[in-house]
């Protein structure tokens, strides 16, 4: 099973606007792999050399 973010648009995980962040968090709440996604984010603070950003496993990373 793949995280929902892996099957959506590239920007869905790095929502900048508050309503986009809220929508991403709502998707996370119903995701069956939220725990795996959160563990991945906690263990990999960088992807391809860039700081992890966006909504991962129901948490905000690098998002103000």
PyMOL commands that set and color helices and strands:
alter all, ss='L'
color gray80, all
select helices_A, chain A and resi 4-7+10-14+18-29+34-43
alter helices_A, ss='H'
color red, helices_A
select strands_A, chain A and resi 46-47+50-51+54-56+59-61
alter strands_A, ss='S'
color yellow, strands_A
deselect
rebuild
show_as cartoon
